Amino acid sequence: MKVFFAGGGTGGHLYPAVAMAEELLKMVPGTEISFAGTRKGIEATEVPRLGYRLLTFRVRGFTRGMSPADFLVNTGAIKDFAASVWKAAVLIRREKPDVVVGTGGFVSAPLLLAAQLLGKQTLIQEQNAYPGVTTRLLSVLASEVHLSFPDSGRFLKRKKGVFVSGNPARGFSMKDSRSAREYFGLDPLLPTLLVFGGSRGARSINNAVKGWVAELEGRANIVWQTGSLDYEAISKLFSPSRNLWIGPYINEMGMAYSAADVVLCRAGASTVAELTNLGKPAILVPYPHATGNHQFFNAEALSKDGAAALVEDRDVAGDRAKEQVKALLGDVEARQRMAQACLRHGMPGAAAALAGRIVTLANH
């Protein structure tokens, strides 16, 4: 069996594909797997590091402006896209993959479209509550479309062959909360807030937490991943203590999740999948500049039935957000209710289920 995965640019598009690929190799050892992407996205370094073959295409996103400069940029993007579709078609005719899987982002579009035009089996896996433009356009011709949120189907024109299968997310080896807190050098008896905003960080969240440290000290612990951009400045203001762990990046996220009673973070699709699989109470602060405001829709999908709290980026530094954090940290029963609601959204078997669908399509 031969499978091409198309998707990248960011980890949110790449890692679900990697999770499916790993499950495929367990189900059908010897499966030939290739990834398609660009030379600039995260896939350029991650795919070779993981031992997979990378097929590169020259493709870029469109700008939304109307200036002459924007017109020239978009004209170039159209030319690159057309050339990439042609290159993808030649590749598919030569290598004859059984299935082409798209995981979103503009980098997945050329290979997916070429495969559809050539009558190949194609599967689209969408991570976000609000599907990206590639999913919305190419879902019409796909063999199957797999969503992470039940409400996402309302944004698609097709209704048949659409499934809610979840978002393949990394798994974690969880520890008991006391030993996890001790791992970070924290008080094992205090409720713990985990704060993160990605490898580069989330400045609005960091600025808010700076004002909370003094009030929470002695009442709760904080495990604070500042991100690389803000770490130097924040580390000059705060020193690690029995109630505060601070660092630019957390290598052992399983330990961090184990220590946490409440999580304060962005609402990227992979993060949401991890939270729901683990049942972690969270206050989600959507990144306001995400394409199509998709992080807001991710957070809204959880918040409307009590599986998380939603705080807009512009409000995270306000008193209301701080009081929400303090209230959750101090209310065990509220955390338990949120955790149970969160677990109802979790689909920890997503990668295996999707790999099974790929096998089925390959044998179709």
N, C-alpha and C positions, 0 to 999 in steps of 0.2 A: 504494500500500500504506500502511496506517495501523497503527501499533504503539504500544501503551501499555506503559510500564515501571513496575512497582510495586515500590518498595523504597527504603529509606533509613534515616534515624535516625543511622547511622554511615557513614563512608567505605567500610567493608568491605562494606556492602550496596549503596551507591550506585555506586561506581566500576566494578564489574563490569558494571552496566547501562550506564554511560556508554561503556565499551569496546565492548560489543555494538552500541550505537547508532551509534558511529563506523564500525564495520565494515559495518553495514546500509546506511549512506549511501554507502559505497564500492560495495557490491554493487548497490544499487537507488537511484540518485540520485533525489531528490525524495520519498523516503519521509517520511510525516508521523509525527513522533515526539513523544510527550508522556510526561512523568514524573508519577507520583503520589506524594505524600508528605504531610508535615505542615509546619506553619509554624515548627516548633521544631528539626527535625533539620537535619543538614548540607545536605540537599537544598534547604532554603529559600533559601540563598545560592548554592550551587554550581550548581544547575540553571539559574537565570536567567543566572548569569555565563557559563555555557557556551553560552548562546543557545537553550536548549530551553524549551518551555512546561511550566509546573508546575501540576498539579492538586492542590489541597490538601484533605485530609480531617481531621476531628477524631477522632483515634484515639490511644489510650494503652495502655500495658502494664498487666497485672494485678499486684497485690501478692500475696506468698505468705503473708502473715500471716493470723491468724484473729480479730483483735480487732474490736470494733465499728467502729473507724475504718477498718480494712482492708476490712470488709464494705461500708461506704459508698463507699469509693474504687472498689472492684470493681463495685458496682452502677452507678456513674456510667460506668465504663469500658464496661460491657455496653451501656448506653444509647447511648453515643457510637458504639460499634461497629455497632450495629443501624442507627443513623441514617446512618452512613457507607456501609454496604452498600446501603441504599436510594438514597442519593445516587449511588453508583457505578453501580447498575443503571440509573438514569435517564440518566446520562452515556453508558453503553455503548449503550443503545437509541437515543439521539440521534446519537451519533458513529460507531457501527458499526466499531470497530477490527477489523482482521483477526486480530490476535494480541495477547494480554495476557501479558506476561512478568513473573514475580515473582522477585525476588532476595533475599527473606528479610526478617526483621524483622516485628514486628507491624504496621508501617505498610503492608505489602504485602497483608495479609489481606483487607480489604474489597473492593478492586478485583478481586483474584484470585477470591474467592468469588462475587462478583456475576457475573463473566464465566463461571465454571463453571456457575452456576445458569441462565444464559441460553444455554448451549450453545456458547460461544465457544471457539476454540482457545486453550489456555493452556500455557505452558512455565514450569517452575520451575527456576531455577539455584541450587544450594546450594553455598556456599563451604566450609563447615566439615566436618570428619570426622564430627562428631556433628551431624546435621541439627537445625535449630531447630524449635520447635513448629509454626510456620506451615507449614514444609515437610512435617513428619510428618503433619499433619492434612489439608492440602489436596492433597498428592501423590496421594491416592486418586482424585481427580477430574480431575487434570491430563492434558493430551494427552501431554506428555512431561516427564520429570524428568531433569535433568542434574546429576551429582555431580562433586565435585573429587577424591574419594578412593574407590578401589575398595571398601574395607570399609564405606563409609557405607550401602550398600544393605541391610545386615543390620538397620538401624534402621527400614526402611520396610516397610509391609505389602504393597505391590504389588511385583511383580518384572518385569512386562512394561512396555515403554516407558521403562525406566530405563537411562541411559547414563552413562558416565564420560567427561566431556568436558574436565575441568580448570576452573580458575578464571581468568577473564579478568583479566589483571594489566597494569599499565603496563609499557611497554617502555623500555629504556635504551640510550643510545648509549655503548658501553663504550670505555674508553681503555686503553693499556698501563699496567701497575701502577706503573712508575717515574714516568711523567709525572703520574699521578693522585696519587701521594704527594707529589710536588713541588708540585702544586696546593694541597695542604693545608699546605705548608711543612715536610714531614716528611723524614726520612732515606729516600732512595729505595731503599736496599739492605736495610732491615730488614723482617721480616715485620710485618704490620699487623693490628691488631684493630679492627673497627668495632663500636661500641656504640650502640644506640638503643632507645628504648622508646615511640615515638610522639611526637606534637607536645607533649604535656604531660609526657612522660617516664615512667619506671618507677623509683620510689624505691628499691625493693629492689635493683635492678640498679645504680643509681647508688651506693648505699651500699657495695655489694660492690666496685665498681671503684675507689672512693676508697682502699680498702686495698691495691689491686694496683699503683697507679701507680708507687710507689717501686721495687717489685721488678721491674717490666717496663722501667723506664727504662734505656735503653742496650741492651736486648735486643730490644725490639719498639716499634713505634709504636702509638699509640691515636688513632683518630678517634672522638670522644665527643660524641654528641648527647645532652645532658642533659635536654632538654625544658624547657618554659617555667617549670615550678613550682620546679625545683631549680637553675636556672642561676645565679641571683644568689649563692646560698650556696656553690655549688661553685667558681664563678669567684673567690671570695675565698680559697679554699684552694689553687688550682692556677693557674699561668700557662701560656700556650701556650709550647711549646718545640720543639726539633728532633724530639722524640719524641711530642709531645702537641698535638693540635688539639682545641679545646673550644668548643662553641657550643650555644645553645638549640635550634637547628633546622638541618638540612642542606638547602639548596635544591637542590644538585646531587647527588642520590642516585646517579646513574649514575657520577659521579666517585668517590663514596664506595665503592660496590660494586667499582669497578675497582681502588681502592687496597687493598681488604681481602683478606687471606688467611683470616681467621676472623671470623665475625660472632657477636655476643652480643646477643640480642634477645628480644622476646616472640614468641608463636606464633600471631598473628592470621592469618586465612586469606590476606589479601592479601600479607602479609610472606612467608608460606610459599610462595605461588605465585611471588613474585619470586625467592626463594632457589633454588627448584627449577628455574626457567627458566634461571637463570644458573649453577647448579651451585656454589653457594657453601657451603663447610663452615660449619656453624653450631652454636652451643650455644643451645638454645631454653629459655626460662624462661617457661612458661605463666602468664598472669595468672590467679590463683586464684579471682577473683570473677566471671569471665566466665560468662554465662548457660549453664547446663548443663555448666559446666567444659569448654566446647568447645575452648579452646586446648590443654588437656592432650591431648585426642584428636588434634588436629592434630599436635602434637609427637610423640606416641606413634606415629602412622602413619609418620613418617620415621625415628624412632630405632630401631624394631624391626628394620630391615634396614640399619642403619649409615649412613643418609642424613643424620643429624644426631645430636647428643647432647641428651638431655633432663635438665634440672636443675629440680627443683621450687623454687618461689619461696622457700619456707622454708629451702632449702639453699644458695641462691646466694651467701650471704656466708661460707659455710664453706670450709675448706681444700680439700676435695675438688673443688669447683667451680673454685677458683683453679688447682689442679694440672691439671685438665682443659684449661683455657685455655692454660696454659703448655706443656703437652705437645703440643697441636695446633699452637701457634705454632712449636714447635721440631721438628716432624716433617713434612717435606715429603711423604713417602710416605703417611702417615696422612691428610693433607689431600687428596691425590689420590684415595685410595680413597673418602673421604667425598664428594668432589665428583662422582665417577662415579656413586655410588649416588644422590646427590641429583638429578642430571640425569635419572635414570630415572623420577623422579616428575614431571618438568617437562612441561608442555603449553603451549608458547609460542603455539601456534595456536588456543588455546581460544576467543578472541573471534570469530575468523573462522568457526570450526566451528559455534559457537552461532548466529551470525548466519545461516549457511546453513540451519540447522534452522528458524529463524524464518521464513525465506523459504519453505521447503518447507511449513510449516504454513499459511502465508498462502495458498498455492496449492492447499491440500488440498480 
